[in-house]
Amino acid sequence: MKSLLGDRYGAFIDAYMTKPRHKALRVNTLKISADKFKDLFGGPLKQNPLCGNSFYCDVKPSLDPLYHAGLYYMQEPSASCAVAAFSPYIGERVLDLCAAPGGKSTQAAEYMSGGVLFCNDSEYKRTKALSENVERLGISNAVVTCGTASDYVAAGFTEYFDTLIVDAPCSGGGMMRYESVPYSENIVKGCADRQREILADAVKLLCGGGYMLYSTCTFAKEENEDNVNFLRSLGMETADVPLKTGEERGIDLPDARRVYPMNFDGEGHFYCVLKKTGGDRAERDPLRKKRGSVKFGNLKLNIAEIAGKRVILDMDNTAFPDVSGLNVIALGTSVFDDGLPSHALTHALDADSVAKLGAVELGDFARNYIAGEQIDLSAPQGNLIAAVKGYALGLVKSAAGGDGNRVLKNKYPKQLRCRN
C-alpha cells in the first residue's frame, strides 16, 4: 500500500486503524420506493453518495420485521457502488457468477425489466443463504445454481449471457478492519491466479457486445488492475463510468474505480466495467412449460408448470432457458407448498396482491411472528398472509384457541425464525 499510495499512505492507514465501521441498508426497490421506505422505517437514514437507494444505518436486521418482509438488504456501503454504476449496462440475460450471499445479484434484479437472472456460487453451503435472500426479496425471475464458470461452459451456455457480474473471491484486504482475514503475498498471488482461471471461462459465457462487471473487496493491484488487463488480453475493452465523490480512478487504468476508507465512509472496493468486442449471441431452447393460472381468493396469478413444479413468473418477459447440465438449486418462485400458498409466493407478491389474497396486519405482534410464536389476534378463519405495514412476512392460520378465542398459528419457516 505504501508503494501504491505514496504520500497518501499515512491518511490511508490512519483511516484503516481509527475510522469507525459504517453499516448500510439497501432498499429493495422491487417492493418499495426509497422515499416510501424512509417513511415506514421512521429512524435516521443518511444517504450513501455512491448508491441512490443505499442508506447508512446501524440496525439489527434479524429483529426487524421490515427486513424479514424483504424491504431491504444489509450491504456494506462501498459494496453497493459497483452495481449502481453498472446499472445502465444490465440486460435481460444476467449471470452473477460468484453470487453468495446475494448482494450484487439482488441489486442487479432491481434494474432488470423481465429477463432471467442466474445467481451462482461454487460452494453448496453458500447457496442456502443466496436462495433465502433471493426468496426474501421477492425475485421471481431467478435461477440459483451451484457450479463454476467451466460448468456453465460445459452445459452449453457459451456466448449466451449479455451481462456478467464477477465479484471475484479475493484476499479481502478491504474487509480486514472487522474480519479476521489471513493475508500474505502468497495469498494475494493465489487469489489473483484463481481469479484469472474464473475470468478465462467467464469471457466465453458473454455474448458479443455484452458487458461484464469485475469487482473485488481488496486493494491489491495484482487482483484488480492486473486482472482487468488480463481481461483486455482476452478481447475485452474497458468502459468509462461517471466518477462519483468518494471514488478515484484505477492505478494506470483510468476506467477502473477504487474506493478507499480515507475517501469514503466505508471499507473499500474495486470495480471496472468491460465490454466484449468479439463473439456472437447464442440462443437456447426454452424450458418446456405449461402456462396456466391459479386463484387464491380474489387474487389470480399467471403461472407455469416446469417439470411438475408450479412457479410464478412474468409470463411475457421471463423466458427461462433449458437449464439441463447445471446444478439447479432453485428456479422461479414456487406457488404451492403442500397444497397451500408457499412462503416464497407471499414474498413475490406486491402490496396490492397481498391484500387481495387475504392478509392480517400484525402491528406490534410482528416481532412475535418472526420469533415463531403463536399470536393472540382475532382474524377471519383460514390461511392468511401475516403482514407488517401491508407487506408480507409469511403465512398464518387463524383458528380457535384453547379458550375459544381466535388465535394465529405461526407458519413462518423454522430456519428463518429469530428471537435475538
N, C-alpha and C positions, 0 to 999 in steps of 0.2 A: 504493500500500500504506500510505503514511503516513495518508492520509485514511480508509482503511478500518479501520486498526488503532489509530490514535491513539497513546496512551502505551504500547501493546504493540509498536509498530514496532521499537523497539530490540532486544527479545528475538527478534523475527522475523528481522531482518537478521543478528543475531549467529549464530542457528542456521543461517541460509541460507549464511553465509560460512565458518563454522568447524566445524559438526557433521559427523562422518564419514558417508559414504554407507552405507546399510544395504541389504543384499540379502536376499531371502527366496525360499523354495520353497513351492509349494502342493501338498500330497499329492493325488494323483488317487484319490479315494475310489471311483471306478468300478472300480478294480482292487485296492485295498488300503486297509485302515483306517489312520488316522493312527498308532495305537499300534503296529500291526504294522510299519509303515514305519520308525518310530523304532528298533525293534529291528533291522531289516535294515540301516539306514543306519549305525548304530554311532557316528557322530560327534556333537558337541554340537549340539542343536537347541533354540533358545529360542522359546517361544510368541509369536505375533503376537496381541495382545489384540483386534484388530479382525476376526479370521477364525480359526475353530476349527481348520482344517487347514492353516494357513499358519505357517511357522517361519522365523525368522532363520537364515541360513546362507550363508556365503561359499564356494560350491562352484563348480568349473568344470564345468558340465553336459556339455559336449561330450566330456569324457573319462570320464564316469561311466556305466557300463553301466545303472544303475538309471534314469537319465534316458532312455537310449535304449530301455529297456523300457517307457517310458510311465508310470512310477510317480510322477512329479512334473512340475510345470511351474514354471519360474522366473518369478516375478511380483513386481514392486515392492511392498513391504509395504502401503502405503496404497491401492494399486490393487485389492487383494483385498477391501477393506471393502464396496464398493458392492454387489456381487452377494451377498455374505454377508448383508447387511441386507435385500436384495431377495428372498431365497430363499423366504419364505412366499408370495410373490405369483407365483412362476413356475408356469405352467400347462403345457398339452400342445402348444400351437401357438406356438412361440417363434421370434422373428426378432431376431438381433443384426445391426443394420443397418451398423455400421462396425466389423467384427469383427477384421480382421487386426491382430496375428498370432494372435489367438485366446484371449487370457487370459480375457476375460469369457464368451465362448462356451463354452469347455471347462469353466469353473467352473459355468456355468448347467446344463450337462449333468449334473453331479453331483447336482443337486436335482430332476431330471426323473424321472418314472416312466412310461416309454414316451413316446408323443408323437413329434413331429418338430421338429428344431432346424434352422432356416435360419441359416447363417453367411455373411454377405455383406460384400464390400468393393468399393468403386468402382474400385480400381486393380488391374488384372490381375496385375501383378508381385507384389503383396502377397498375392494369393490362393494363391500357391505355398506360402509359409510357413504360411498359415492351413490349407491342406489337409494339409500334413505334420503339423502339431500335432494336428489332429482325428484323423488316422490313428494317430499315435504313441500317443495317449491312449486309443485303442480305442473311439471313439464311433461306433456303427454306425447311429444314427438321425438322422444329419446330412445336410443338403444344403448344399454350398458353392456360392455364386453370385458372379458379378461384375456389379454394377449399382448402381443408385441407388434411393432410395425411389420416385421417379417411375416407374422401370421396373417396380417391383412394382405400382404403381397401374395402369399401362398393361396389365400382364399379368392384371389382374382379381383382385388379392388385397385389394381394399378390404374393410375390416372382417373380415378373416379371422383375424388373429392375436390371441390372448388375452394375449400377453406380448411386449413390445418392449423391446429394450436399445439405447439410442443413446449410445454412448461417443463423443461428437462430436469431429471434428477441431478442434483448438483451438490457441491461441497457445503452449501448452507452458510456461507460467510455472512449473509445478511440476517441470519436468524440467531447468531451466537449470543446476543445480549440476553436472551431469555430461554435458550435451549442449550443443553449440553451437547455440543457438536464436536466430534473429533476432527481435527484439522491438521493437515500437513501438506507439504509439496507433493508427496506421493498420492495423497487423496485427491488433490486438485487434478493431477495428471490422470489418475484413474477415472475420475468423473468426466474429464474432457474426452478421453478415449471412448468411454461408454456413450457419451452424447453423440459423438460422430458416427458411431455404429447405428444409433437410432435414426439420426438425420439422413444417413445414406439410404435407408429404406423408406423413410418418410417422404423424401422427394419423389420417389416412384409412385406414391399414392396420390400426388397432387396433379390435377389436370393442367394442361397448357393454359397459361394466363391466370392460374389460381394463386391464392395468397397464403402465406404462412406467417404465423406469429411465433417467433422464437423468444423464450424468456427463461430467466433463472432468478433465484434469490441469493445470488452470490456476487462478489466483486472481482473475482479472478479473471483476468483478461483471457487466459487460456480457455476458460469455459464460456466466454462471452464473445468478444470481438473476433477472436481466433476461429471460433466455430461459425460465426457469420461469414467470415472469409472462406471457410471450408464449404459452406452452402453456395457461395458465389462461384466456387470452382466447379460446382455441380450444375450450373446453369440457372442459378437464381440471381436476381438483382434486388438491391435494397430499395425501399420506398421511404420517402421523407414524410413524416407526420408532424403536425404542429408541436412545437416545443413549448411545454407548459411551465409555469412557475414551480420551482422545486425539482425540475429535471435539468440535466445537462447532456450534451452530445457525447457519443462514444469516443473512445481513445483511438484516434486516427481513423474514425469511422463516423462521419457526421450524421448519418441517418439513424444510427443506434441511439438508445436513450438509457441514461444511468440516473438512478435516484440514490442519493447518499443521506445519511441521517443528519449531517450538519446543514443540509439544504432544505430538509423536509421533515415534518413530524411523522416519521415512520421508520421502518427498519432498513429498507434498501431493496432495490430491484434493478434488473436489466431487461430490456426488450428491444427487438428490432422486427420490423415488418419487411417481408421479402415477397417477390413475385417470381413465378416460374416462367421463364422466357420461351421454353420449347415444350413439345409434347402435345397430345390430343386430349379429347374429353371422352371417357369411356361411358358406356351405358350398361346397366344391369337389369335383368328381368325383375319385375316387382314381385314381392311376396304374394302368393296366392291367398286371396281373402274373399270372404263373403260379406257384402255390405248389408246392413240392416239397421234396425233401431230398437230401442227398448224404452219403456215408460216406467217412471217411478213417480207415482202421484201425478202432479201437474207438470213434471219435467219429462221431456222427450229427448233422447240422445241418439245421434248417429254413431254407430259402432261398426267394428269389423271383427270378423272371426278368423283368426290365424292359427292354423294347426290346432284347432279345437279350443283355443283360448280367446275369449272375447275381450277386446281392448277398445278404449275410446281414443279417437284421434280426429284430426281435422281431415275429413274425407276428401276435400278438394285440393288441399295444399300439402298433404303429407303422403308421400309415396315411399313407403318402406321398401328398400331393395331386398332381394334374396340374400339372406344372411347365412346361408349354408357355408360351412367351413370356418365359421367364427364361434368362439365360446361365448354364447349369449347368456348374460345373467338376467337381464330384464328387457322387455320390449313394450313400448307404449304404456298405457295405464290400464290395468286390469279393471274390468267392470264389476265382476262378481267375486264374492268370497263366501263359499258355502251357501250360494243362492241369494245372499244379501248384497246390497251395495258394498263395495270394498272400501277399505280405509283409503287406498290410493285414489279412488274415484272422488271421494269427498274433497281431497286437496286439489284435484284437477278442475273443480267447478269454480266459476266466478261467484261473486256475492249474490247476484240475481238468481242464479241456478240453485244455490244453496237454499235460498228462501223458497223456491218452487218445490224442491224436493221435500222440504219439511224440516225446520230447524228449531232448536230451543236455545235461547240466549242464556249463557251460564253466568254472565256477570262476574261477581266476586267468587263464584264457585269454579272458575276456570282453572285455578291452580289445584284445586282438589281433583279435577278431571285429569290433568296431566300427571298427577301422582297416582292415578289408578283407583281412586276411591269412589264408592257409591255416593250419590248426591241426593240429598233430600229436597227435591224440587218437583213440583207438580207440572205435568205436561200431558198432551194427548197420548193415548195408548199407542204403543207400537215402536218401531225402529225410527229414530230421528237423528239428524245431524246435530252434534254439540257444537255450538258456535260461540265465538268471542267477538263482539262488536260487528257481527254479521259475517265473519269469516270462519270457515270450517276448521275444527280441531280433530274431528273424527265422529264415531258413531256412539249412540247410547240407545238403550231400550227402556222405554217408560213402562213401568209395571207396578203392580200393587206391592207395597211393603208389608212387613210383619204386623204393623199397627193399622193396616187398612188404607193408609195414605199412599199416594203415588210417589215412587222414587225413580231415579235414573240409574240404571245398571250400566256400569262402565265397560265400554268395548275398546278402549284405547289399547293398541298393541303393547304387550308387556315389555318388549325390548326398547320401547320409546319412553316409558314412564320415568318420571324423575321427581324425587322428593326434596333433594337438596343439592 
